[in-house]
Amino acid sequence: NHCFKFREHFGLIGSSGINAEYGGIDREDFKRVLGDAQFCSATYRLFKLPVDYKKYGGGKVIYNGQLPGHEEEFQVDHLTCLRAENPTCLSGELVTLLRASRLAEEFEFDPSAETVCCVKVTEGENPFDVIQQKREKGEKIESACCGPKTGCC
């Protein structure tokens, strides 16, 4: 996957999928050329960590609710939502990323839970699978920029 090669080349870690949207094809001339090809738009959050960062194990994290526009909750990725003032068990990779990020002061980390709590991070998750999971949950699937003009492009 090109995204993960790019990530490694520039020293980025983490590949938390934030969102995936169906990229519908509405133009008939494109449909004739592309056939039944499917497209999606995927958004990832990547982090650049210092060379000497400390790697942490999984643990409980409490989001303080102080980020503007995210007072009630902070969506780390499409699977992980941290609600303000509620302890949440996160993987070692996510704990490491949050501790080393500019957002570290927005979280309280419980060191006593470091070995108790473990959440598996899905590396290289297929965005088409994310869209399918949304469908199965009955969530609305938005169309990305290739559909009717929505002002996003």
C-alpha positions as CSV (number, residue, x, y, z in Angstrom):
1,N,0.0,0.0,0.0
2,H,1.5,3.4,-1.1
3,C,0.2,5.1,2.0
4,F,2.3,2.9,4.3
5,K,5.4,3.1,2.2
6,F,5.1,6.9,2.2
7,R,4.6,6.9,6.0
8,E,7.8,4.8,6.6
9,H,9.8,6.9,4.1
10,F,9.1,10.1,6.1
11,G,9.4,8.6,9.5
12,L,5.8,8.8,10.4
13,I,4.0,6.2,12.5
14,G,0.4,5.4,13.1
15,S,-2.1,4.8,10.5
16,S,-5.3,5.5,12.2
17,G,-8.1,5.6,9.7
18,I,-10.3,8.6,10.5
19,N,-12.9,8.1,7.8
20,A,-13.7,6.4,4.6
21,E,-16.4,7.5,2.1
22,Y,-17.7,5.9,-1.0
23,G,-16.6,7.7,-4.2
24,G,-19.5,7.2,-6.4
25,I,-19.4,7.7,-10.2
26,D,-22.4,9.6,-11.5
27,R,-21.2,10.4,-15.1
28,E,-22.5,7.8,-17.6
29,D,-19.4,8.2,-19.8
30,F,-17.1,7.4,-16.9
31,K,-19.3,4.4,-15.9
32,R,-18.9,3.0,-19.4
33,V,-15.1,3.3,-19.2
34,L,-14.7,2.2,-15.6
35,G,-17.3,-0.6,-15.5
36,D,-17.9,-1.8,-12.0
37,A,-14.7,-0.3,-10.5
38,Q,-15.2,1.1,-7.0
39,F,-13.6,4.1,-5.4
40,C,-13.3,5.5,-1.9
41,S,-11.8,8.4,-0.2
42,A,-9.9,7.5,3.0
43,T,-8.5,9.9,5.6
44,Y,-5.7,8.9,7.9
45,R,-4.1,10.5,10.8
46,L,-0.3,10.1,10.9
47,F,2.2,11.3,13.5
48,K,5.9,12.3,13.3
49,L,7.5,11.3,16.6
50,P,10.9,12.4,17.9
51,V,13.8,10.0,17.1
52,D,14.2,9.3,20.9
53,Y,10.5,8.7,21.7
54,K,9.6,6.2,24.4
55,K,7.4,3.4,23.4
56,Y,4.6,2.7,25.9
57,G,2.3,-0.3,26.5
58,G,-1.4,-0.1,26.3
59,G,-3.2,1.8,29.0
60,K,-6.1,3.9,30.2
61,V,-6.3,7.4,29.0
62,I,-8.7,10.2,30.0
63,Y,-9.4,13.0,27.5
64,N,-9.9,16.4,29.3
65,G,-12.4,17.8,26.8
66,Q,-10.4,21.0,26.3
67,L,-9.7,20.9,22.5
68,P,-11.8,23.6,20.8
69,G,-14.6,22.0,18.8
70,H,-14.1,18.7,20.6
71,E,-15.3,19.5,24.1
72,E,-17.5,16.4,24.4
73,E,-15.4,13.8,22.6
74,F,-12.2,13.4,20.5
75,Q,-12.3,11.0,17.6
76,V,-8.9,9.4,17.4
77,D,-9.8,7.1,14.5
78,H,-13.0,5.6,13.1
79,L,-12.9,2.9,15.9
80,T,-11.7,5.0,18.8
81,C,-13.6,7.9,20.3
82,L,-12.5,9.4,23.6
83,R,-15.3,10.9,25.6
84,A,-14.4,13.8,27.9
85,E,-13.5,12.7,31.4
86,N,-14.2,9.0,30.7
87,P,-11.3,6.5,31.0
88,T,-10.7,4.6,27.8
89,C,-8.4,1.6,27.3
90,L,-6.0,2.2,24.3
91,S,-3.3,0.2,22.5
92,G,0.4,0.8,23.2
93,E,0.7,2.5,19.8
94,L,-2.1,5.0,20.5
95,V,-0.8,5.7,24.0
96,T,2.7,6.3,22.5
97,L,1.3,8.6,19.8
98,L,-0.7,10.7,22.2
99,R,2.0,11.0,24.7
100,A,4.5,12.2,22.1
101,S,2.1,14.5,20.2
102,R,1.4,18.2,20.7
103,L,-1.9,17.1,22.2
104,A,-0.3,15.2,25.1
105,E,-1.5,17.8,27.7
106,E,-5.1,17.2,26.7
107,F,-4.9,13.6,28.2
108,E,-4.3,12.0,31.5
109,F,-2.4,8.7,31.3
110,D,-2.8,6.1,33.9
111,P,0.6,4.3,34.3
112,S,-0.9,1.6,36.6
113,A,-3.0,0.3,33.7
114,E,-0.1,0.0,31.3
115,T,0.1,-3.8,31.4
116,V,-3.6,-4.5,32.1
117,C,-5.2,-3.0,29.1
118,C,-4.5,-3.9,25.5
119,V,-6.3,-3.0,22.3
120,K,-5.1,-4.3,18.9
121,V,-4.4,-1.7,16.3
122,T,-5.4,-2.8,12.8
123,E,-2.4,-2.0,10.5
124,G,-3.3,-1.2,6.9
125,E,-7.0,-1.5,7.3
126,N,-8.9,-1.6,4.0
127,P,-11.1,1.5,3.7
128,F,-13.6,-0.6,1.7
129,D,-14.0,-2.8,4.7
130,V,-14.6,0.4,6.8
131,I,-17.4,1.4,4.5
132,Q,-18.9,-2.0,4.6
133,Q,-18.8,-1.9,8.5
134,K,-20.6,1.4,8.4
135,R,-23.3,-0.1,6.1
136,E,-23.8,-3.0,8.4
137,K,-24.3,-0.6,11.4
138,G,-26.8,1.3,9.4
139,E,-24.6,4.5,9.3
140,K,-25.1,7.0,6.5
141,I,-22.4,6.6,3.8
142,E,-21.5,9.9,2.4
143,S,-20.2,10.2,-1.1
144,A,-16.8,11.7,-1.6
145,C,-16.0,14.4,-4.2
146,C,-16.7,12.4,-7.3
147,G,-20.4,12.4,-6.7
148,P,-22.8,15.4,-7.0
149,K,-21.0,18.7,-6.1
150,T,-21.2,19.2,-2.4
151,G,-18.7,22.0,-2.1
152,C,-15.9,19.7,-0.8
153,C,-13.8,20.0,-4.0
